[in-house]
Amino acid sequence: MGQPIEECRLPLRIALGDDPSAITPSYTDEQLDSIIMGAIQMGLAPECVGLSDDKTKLDPAPPNNETFGYLILKAAHMALGGDTPVNVKTRAMQVSVNPNARRDTLRTIEMLIHQLEQKGNICGTSESSTVMASSDCATYMDKVLLCPYQYRFAPA
């Protein structure tokens, strides 16, 4: 059975701070899938979540929304890494990634991971979790406590 790994892409993209409406997002679908697979294979995911043999599905699938959110946040935390500033300078241009923004994002993710751990329902049953049925990104993000991100990509 399992849950297709593609269903992790949008929440992971948002947790990473990538604009899902951008013409060229920062992460490809293959990179997002690899981040999820890497988190599971490195033992960062909850013990109740695994990969199917063909690596296209979460099998067993997360039993509840807290488990799914925890998997996404742990994968995002792993992918963002440390606070290393990125500076590229050529004669024609200069690009700088603010290390403070990355640090703030990491701290937010760490706080959300801690909140989910404190709920004590990671790998619990679906009955002990809030039911979430929504394809609306803002509603989904409200449910997994990522409220600061829902406004980042709002159209002007």
Residue pairs with C-beta under 8 A, 6 or more apart in sequence:
1 59
1 61
2 52
2 57
2 58
2 59
2 60
2 61
3 57
3 58
3 59
3 61
3 62
4 56
4 57
4 58
5 33
5 36
5 37
5 51
5 55
5 56
5 57
5 58
6 29
6 33
8 32
8 33
8 36
8 58
8 71
8 72
8 75
9 29
9 32
9 33
10 20
10 137
11 68
11 69
11 72
11 140
11 141
11 144
12 32
12 35
12 36
12 72
12 75
12 76
13 20
13 25
13 27
13 32
14 20
14 137
14 141
14 146
14 149
14 153
15 72
15 73
15 75
15 76
15 109
15 146
15 149
16 26
16 27
16 76
16 79
16 80
17 105
17 149
17 152
18 25
18 26
18 27
19 25
19 26
19 152
19 153
20 137
20 153
21 153
27 35
35 75
35 76
35 78
35 79
36 58
36 71
36 75
37 51
37 55
38 75
38 78
39 45
39 71
39 74
39 75
39 78
40 49
40 50
40 51
40 58
40 71
41 51
42 78
44 74
44 75
44 78
45 70
45 71
45 74
45 75
46 62
46 67
46 70
46 71
46 122
46 123
47 123
48 60
48 62
48 63
48 67
48 122
48 123
49 58
49 60
49 61
49 62
49 67
49 71
49 123
50 58
50 59
50 60
51 57
51 58
51 59
52 58
52 59
58 71
62 68
62 71
63 123
63 124
63 125
63 126
63 129
64 121
64 124
64 125
64 126
64 128
64 129
65 129
65 130
65 131
65 132
65 143
65 144
66 116
66 119
66 121
66 122
66 124
66 129
67 121
67 122
67 123
67 124
67 129
68 144
69 112
69 116
69 144
69 145
70 113
70 116
70 117
70 122
72 144
73 109
73 112
73 113
73 116
74 113
76 109
77 106
77 109
77 110
77 113
80 102
80 105
80 106
80 109
83 99
83 102
83 103
83 106
84 99
85 96
85 97
85 98
85 99
86 95
86 96
86 97
87 94
87 95
87 96
87 97
88 94
88 95
88 96
89 95
108 148
112 144
112 145
112 146
115 145
116 122
116 145
121 128
121 129
130 143
132 140
132 143
132 144
134 140
134 143
137 150
138 150
141 147
141 149
141 150
142 150
